[in-house]
Amino acid sequence: MTNRSLSSRIAGFGALRLFVQAVSWISTLLVLRRLGPADYGEAGFALIVSGWSAAIATQGMPQLVVADSLDDGLAAAAHQLVVRRSILVFVCVLLSSPVIAWLLGVQGSAAVLMIASLGIPIEAFRAVPYAVLQRDLKLREVGIIDATRAIAASGASVAIAYSWDGPSALIIGPLIGALLASAMSVRLTGRLQRAGSSLSTEQRKTGKRLFIESSIWMLNSNADQMIATRVLGTSAAGLLALAKTLAALPSEKLAAMIIPIGTSILASKRDDHTELRRVLVTLAEGIAIVVAIPLAVICVSGDTVIIPALGEKWRPAIGLVWILAPFYFANSVTAVLPQALSVTGNTLNSLRIRIALIAFTIPSQIVLSHFFGISGMAWGSLASMPIIFLPALRILHVSIGLRSLDFVIPILRAILVSTMVALGFHYSMLHLPHALSLAQRTVASAGVGALLTVLAFWQLRSPVIAQLMRAIVPSSLRPRGET
């Protein structure tokens, strides 16, 4: 496969992913406008439990298929192992749903968890076949599966939300999308249904290690939601879930396009510490710019855009977004640090940092939630920021000579840009004539924000933007002498 062909396929896949994300978000807004915080919290509890259970069933096998490029025979063995294990996990969760709901203080949600548990075997049938498509770089097929899943889940969720009351839309809609995605994945890799080779002991150990790493990430991502459900109830958990969704939106939807290629880029500079530092700082600044601007706009547009779109019942979530925004910004920017640690042979230290983050965050959230309610959960996350930054920067200073200022100054520069854009957006939304529709005010505000962005980039002469311009503008159109 030529580089041009691969690049065009990656570009097409990225465009399709943007479409999928747009569809998912439109449906989410429509569903949230219909449902209340308690419904969102109840569905979130069930989906987190079923998601953890599905991870237990797969135990790192999909990641192993991609990371170790397992052949079809070994992938078939992994698929059969995952499917058998998923049936056992599904039965256990189904039978223990009342106990799990009782432990978390949401006894009335046991039926919701039983329905959500159907996703465990559905995801198990999809997991390895989907990983095989990723292994073979069949981006077109992966994109079509993702788009089909998103459209089916979104359509079903909206239809159910406006037909029935309760959290059913947030449970049944995703199940329908997952079922279609599983059917398509299995159909496209039908050869995996035949008996394959046996996985070696070393491969099983690698799969378990990958499972442990992903479990730590899942625990770090979802522990606060479970704590809020147990301590404060489903309504508070629903508000926290929306605030997390809004605060994490830029990093999950935009920076996710940069982060997956980070490891390969950094690995290519492994032996040249000077170049490795430069690339690491450039990636950090690029992610900071990509994430900080929309995150700042989300924060300042809560009263003028988000609340009118969702309804007054969601207003308390806006204050939580302001608290969580710095945490998710730091999380997105420091996403390249674990990759840099891995490239420099510090994988174990990266795992230790994540464990330390959990060990600090969970107790602080439990304590603060008792004193400050739902805002205490957000403050507990924010207080963990030094654990995200400082140890990794210290290790990289020893490994490749990275100074803290080398990493922090580009981030501060990106924050300055985002502040200018957000203030421009906020000023426009507050002072444009009220006779204009919300859509017209939003378009006008986006124009003001774009103008401020151009001015800020011109003033800062960001190396990231310079590189993007060199990539986009044909060489024939560049000024003479520019390379």
C-alpha positions in Angstrom: 0.0 0.0 0.0 1.5 3.4 -1.0 1.8 6.3 1.4 -0.6 8.3 -0.7 -3.2 5.6 -0.7 -2.9 5.1 3.1 -3.1 8.9 3.6 -6.3 9.2 1.6 -7.8 6.3 3.4 -6.9 7.9 6.8 -8.4 11.2 5.6 -11.6 9.5 4.5 -11.8 7.6 7.8 -11.3 10.8 9.7 -14.1 12.5 7.7 -16.5 9.6 8.4 -15.6 9.7 12.1 -16.5 13.4 12.2 -19.9 12.5 10.6 -20.4 9.8 13.2 -19.6 12.1 16.0 -22.0 14.8 14.7 -24.9 12.3 14.4 -24.2 11.0 17.9 -24.2 14.4 19.4 -27.3 15.6 17.7 -29.2 12.6 19.0 -27.7 13.0 22.5 -29.0 16.6 22.7 -32.4 15.6 21.5 -32.6 12.7 24.1 -31.3 14.9 27.0 -33.8 17.5 26.2 -36.5 14.9 26.7 -35.0 13.1 29.7 -34.0 14.3 33.1 -30.8 14.0 35.2 -32.2 11.0 37.2 -32.8 9.1 33.9 -29.3 9.9 32.7 -27.7 8.9 36.0 -29.7 5.6 36.1 -28.7 4.7 32.6 -25.1 5.7 33.2 -24.8 3.4 36.2 -26.1 0.4 34.1 -23.8 1.2 31.1 -20.7 1.5 33.3 -21.4 -1.8 35.0 -22.1 -3.6 31.7 -19.0 -1.9 30.2 -16.7 -3.1 33.0 -18.2 -6.6 32.6 -17.6 -6.6 28.9 -14.0 -5.6 29.5 -13.7 -8.6 31.9 -15.0 -10.9 29.2 -12.6 -9.7 26.5 -9.6 -9.4 28.9 -7.4 -7.5 26.4 -7.8 -9.9 23.5 -8.9 -7.2 20.9 -5.9 -5.1 21.9 -3.6 -8.1 21.6 -4.8 -8.9 18.1 -3.9 -5.4 17.0 -0.7 -4.9 19.0 0.8 -8.3 18.2 -0.7 -8.6 14.7 -2.0 -12.1 15.5 -2.7 -14.2 12.4 -6.2 -15.4 11.6 -5.8 -18.7 13.4 -4.8 -17.1 16.7 -7.4 -14.4 16.3 -10.0 -17.1 15.9 -8.8 -18.7 19.1 -9.0 -15.4 20.9 -12.5 -14.8 19.5 -13.8 -18.1 20.7 -12.3 -17.5 24.1 -13.9 -14.1 24.4 -17.3 -15.4 23.4 -17.3 -18.3 25.8 -16.2 -16.1 28.7 -18.8 -13.4 27.8 -21.6 -15.9 28.3 -20.4 -16.7 31.8 -20.0 -13.0 32.7 -23.4 -12.2 31.3 -25.1 -14.8 33.4 -23.3 -13.7 36.5 -24.2 -10.0 36.0 -27.8 -10.9 35.1 -28.3 -13.0 38.3 -26.4 -10.5 40.5 -28.1 -7.3 39.2 -30.3 -6.8 42.3 -27.3 -7.2 44.5 -25.2 -4.7 42.5 -28.1 -2.2 42.4 -28.5 -2.6 46.2 -24.8 -2.1 46.9 -24.9 1.2 44.9 -28.1 2.4 46.5 -30.2 2.2 43.3 -32.4 -0.7 44.0 -35.0 0.4 41.4 -32.4 0.2 38.7 -31.8 -3.5 38.8 -34.1 -4.1 35.8 -32.2 -1.4 33.8 -29.0 -3.2 34.5 -30.5 -6.5 33.4 -31.3 -5.0 30.0 -28.0 -3.3 29.7 -26.2 -6.6 30.5 -27.4 -7.9 27.1 -24.6 -5.7 25.7 -21.9 -8.0 27.2 -22.3 -11.0 24.7 -23.2 -8.6 21.9 -19.9 -6.7 22.3 -18.0 -10.0 22.8 -19.1 -11.2 19.3 -17.9 -7.9 17.8 -14.7 -7.3 19.7 -12.1 -9.6 18.0 -13.6 -9.4 14.4 -13.6 -5.6 14.7 -9.9 -5.7 15.9 -9.0 -7.9 12.9 -10.3 -5.2 10.6 -8.3 -2.7 12.4 -5.2 -4.9 12.3 -5.6 -5.2 8.5 -6.1 -1.4 8.2 -9.5 -1.9 6.6 -10.5 1.6 7.5 -13.4 1.7 5.1 -15.1 -1.3 6.7 -14.3 0.0 10.2 -15.8 3.4 9.3 -18.9 1.9 7.8 -19.5 -0.2 10.9 -19.0 2.8 13.1 -21.4 4.9 11.0 -24.0 2.2 10.9 -23.8 1.7 14.7 -24.1 5.4 15.4 -27.0 6.0 13.0 -29.0 3.0 14.3 -28.3 3.8 18.0 -29.1 7.5 17.5 -32.3 6.9 15.6 -33.5 4.3 18.0 -32.6 6.4 21.1 -34.5 9.5 19.8 -37.5 7.4 18.8 -37.7 5.7 22.2 -37.1 8.8 24.2 -40.0 10.6 22.6 -42.2 7.5 22.9 -41.6 6.2 26.5 -40.5 7.7 29.8 -37.5 6.6 31.7 -33.9 5.7 30.8 -34.9 3.1 28.2 -33.6 5.2 25.2 -30.1 5.4 26.7 -30.0 1.6 27.1 -32.0 0.1 24.2 -30.8 2.5 21.5 -27.1 1.6 22.0 -27.9 -2.1 22.2 -29.6 -1.9 18.7 -26.5 -0.1 17.3 -24.1 -2.6 19.0 -26.1 -5.6 17.6 -25.8 -4.3 14.0 -22.1 -3.5 14.5 -21.5 -7.1 15.8 -23.4 -8.7 12.9 -21.4 -6.6 10.3 -18.1 -7.4 12.0 -18.7 -11.1 12.2 -20.0 -11.1 8.6 -16.9 -9.3 7.3 -14.5 -11.7 9.2 -16.5 -15.0 8.9 -13.3 -17.0 8.8 -12.9 -16.4 12.5 -15.8 -18.7 13.2 -13.7 -21.7 12.3 -11.5 -23.4 14.9 -8.1 -21.7 15.2 -4.8 -22.3 16.8 -4.2 -22.1 20.6 -3.0 -19.0 22.2 0.4 -19.4 24.0 0.9 -18.7 27.7 2.9 -15.6 26.8 0.1 -14.2 24.6 -2.5 -14.8 27.3 -0.2 -12.9 29.8 0.1 -10.0 27.3 -3.6 -9.9 27.0 -4.1 -9.8 30.7 -1.5 -7.0 31.0 -3.4 -5.0 28.4 -6.6 -5.8 30.3 -5.1 -4.5 33.5 -4.0 -1.2 31.8 -7.4 -0.7 30.2 -9.1 -1.5 33.5 -7.1 1.1 35.3 -8.1 3.6 32.7 -11.8 2.6 33.0 -11.7 2.9 36.8 -10.1 6.3 36.5 -12.7 7.4 34.0 -15.9 6.1 35.7 -15.2 5.8 39.5 -16.5 9.3 40.1 -19.8 8.4 38.4 -20.3 5.3 40.6 -19.4 7.3 43.8 -21.9 10.0 42.9 -24.6 7.3 42.3 -23.9 5.7 45.7 -23.4 8.8 47.8 -25.6 11.4 46.1 -28.2 9.5 44.0 -29.0 9.1 40.3 -30.0 12.8 39.7 -26.7 14.1 40.9 -24.9 11.4 39.0 -26.8 12.4 35.8 -25.7 16.1 36.2 -22.1 14.9 36.7 -22.3 12.7 33.7 -23.5 15.6 31.5 -20.8 17.9 32.9 -18.2 15.3 32.2 -19.5 14.7 28.7 -19.4 18.4 27.9 -16.0 19.0 29.4 -14.5 15.9 27.8 -16.1 16.6 24.4 -13.1 18.4 22.7 -10.5 15.9 24.0 -12.5 12.9 23.0 -13.8 14.1 19.7 -10.9 16.3 18.4 -7.7 15.4 20.2 -8.5 11.8 19.6 -7.5 12.4 16.0 -4.0 13.4 17.0 -3.3 11.2 20.0 -3.5 7.7 18.2 -0.6 8.6 15.9 1.5 10.0 18.7 3.2 6.8 19.6 4.4 6.1 16.1 5.6 9.7 15.6 7.5 9.6 19.0 8.9 6.2 18.3 10.4 7.3 15.0 12.5 9.8 17.0 13.4 7.5 19.8 17.2 7.6 19.3 17.5 11.4 18.9 16.6 13.0 22.2 16.8 16.5 20.9 14.3 15.7 18.1 12.2 13.7 20.5 11.8 16.6 22.8 10.9 18.9 19.9 8.3 16.6 18.6 6.8 16.0 22.0 6.5 19.7 22.7 5.0 20.3 19.2 2.4 17.5 19.8 1.5 19.0 23.2 1.0 22.4 21.8 -1.1 21.0 18.9 -3.4 19.1 21.3 -3.6 22.1 23.6 -4.8 24.3 20.7 -7.2 21.8 19.4 -8.8 21.2 22.8 -8.6 24.5 24.6 -10.5 26.6 22.1 -13.7 24.5 21.9 -13.5 23.8 25.7 -13.4 27.5 26.5 -16.3 28.2 24.1 -18.3 25.4 25.8 -17.7 27.0 29.2 -18.7 30.5 28.3 -21.7 29.4 26.2 -23.5 27.5 28.9 -26.2 30.1 29.6 -26.7 31.2 26.0 -26.5 28.0 24.1 -26.4 24.8 26.2 -29.3 25.6 28.6 -31.7 26.8 25.9 -30.9 23.6 23.9 -31.3 21.2 26.8 -33.7 22.9 29.2 -33.5 24.4 32.7 -33.3 21.1 34.5 -29.7 20.8 33.3 -28.5 24.2 34.6 -26.6 22.9 37.6 -24.3 20.9 35.3 -22.9 24.1 33.8 -21.1 25.1 37.0 -19.6 21.6 37.1 -18.3 22.1 33.6 -16.3 25.1 34.7 -14.6 23.1 37.5 -13.9 20.0 35.3 -12.6 22.0 32.3 -9.0 22.4 33.6 -8.9 18.7 34.5 -10.0 17.4 31.1 -7.7 20.0 29.4 -4.8 18.6 31.4 -5.9 15.1 30.7 -5.9 15.6 27.0 -2.6 17.5 26.8 -0.8 15.0 29.0 -2.1 12.1 26.9 1.2 12.2 25.0 3.2 11.8 28.2 2.4 8.1 28.7 3.3 7.6 25.1 6.6 9.4 25.6 7.2 7.3 28.7 6.6 4.1 26.8 8.9 5.1 24.0 11.7 5.9 26.5 11.3 2.6 28.3 9.3 3.9 31.2 6.0 1.9 30.7 6.0 0.6 34.3 6.4 4.2 35.7 3.5 5.3 33.5 1.3 2.5 35.0 2.4 3.6 38.5 1.4 7.2 37.8 -2.1 6.1 36.8 -2.4 3.9 39.9 -1.3 6.9 42.1 -3.9 9.0 40.3 -6.7 6.6 41.2 -5.4 6.2 44.8 -5.6 9.9 45.3 -8.7 10.8 43.4 -11.2 8.2 44.6 -10.7 8.9 48.4 -10.7 12.7 47.8 -13.9 12.5 45.8 -15.6 10.4 48.5 -14.6 12.8 51.3 -15.4 16.0 49.3 -18.8 14.7 48.1 -19.9 14.4 51.7 -19.0 18.0 52.5 -19.7 19.8 49.1 -22.1 17.5 47.3 -21.8 17.1 43.6 -19.3 19.9 43.2 -17.0 18.1 45.6 -16.8 15.3 43.0 -15.5 17.8 40.5 -13.1 19.4 42.9 -11.7 16.0 43.7 -10.8 15.5 40.0 -9.3 18.9 39.7 -7.1 18.4 42.8 -5.4 15.5 41.0 -3.9 17.6 38.3 -0.4 17.7 39.8 -0.3 13.9 39.8 -1.0 14.0 36.0 1.8 16.4 35.3 4.7 16.4 37.7 5.9 12.7 38.0 5.8 12.2 34.2 7.7 15.5 33.5 10.3 14.5 36.1 10.9 11.1 34.6 11.1 12.6 31.1 13.6 15.2 32.4 15.9 12.4 33.5 15.3 10.3 30.4 15.5 12.8 27.6 16.3 16.1 29.2 12.8 17.6 28.9 12.4 20.7 31.0 9.0 21.6 32.5 9.1 25.0 30.9 9.6 23.4 27.5 6.3 21.6 27.9 4.3 24.2 29.9 5.0 27.4 27.9 3.3 26.1 24.6 0.4 25.1 26.7 0.1 28.5 28.3 0.3 30.0 24.8 -2.6 27.8 23.7 -4.7 28.8 26.8 -4.1 32.5 25.8 -5.5 31.8 22.3 -8.5 29.9 23.7 -9.3 32.7 26.2 -9.4 35.3 23.4 -11.7 33.1 21.3 -14.0 32.3 24.2 -14.3 35.9 25.3 -15.1 36.9 21.7 -17.8 34.3 21.5 -19.2 35.2 24.9 -19.3 38.9 24.0 -21.1 38.2 20.7 -23.7 36.0 22.3 -24.5 38.6 25.0 -24.5 41.7 22.8 -25.9 40.7 19.4 -29.5 41.9 18.9 -31.9 39.5 20.5 -34.1 39.7 17.4 -31.6 37.3 15.8 -32.3 33.6 16.1 -30.0 31.4 18.2 -28.6 29.9 15.0 -27.8 33.4 13.6 -26.2 34.5 16.8 -24.1 31.3 16.9 -22.9 31.8 13.4 -22.0 35.4 14.1 -20.1 34.4 17.3 -18.2 31.8 15.4 -17.1 34.5 12.9 -15.9 36.7 15.8 -14.1 33.7 17.3 -12.5 32.8 14.0 -11.2 36.3 13.5 -9.7 36.4 17.0 -8.1 33.0 16.4 -6.4 34.2 13.2 -5.1 37.3 15.0 -3.9 35.3 18.0 -2.1 32.8 15.7 -0.5 35.6 13.8 0.7 37.2 17.0 2.0 34.0 18.4 3.4 32.5 15.2 2.6 29.0 16.5 4.9 26.4 15.0 2.0 24.0 14.9 0.0 26.3 12.7 3.1 26.9 10.5 3.5 23.2 10.0 -0.2 22.8 9.2 0.0 25.6 6.6 3.0 23.9 5.0 1.1 20.7 4.8 -2.1 22.3 3.4 -0.8 24.9 1.0 0.7 23.5 -2.3 4.4 24.3 -2.7 3.7 26.1 -5.9 1.7 28.7 -4.0 4.1 29.3 -1.1 6.3 32.4 -1.0 9.6 32.0 -2.8 12.3 30.6 -0.6 9.9 28.9 1.9 10.5 25.1 2.3 
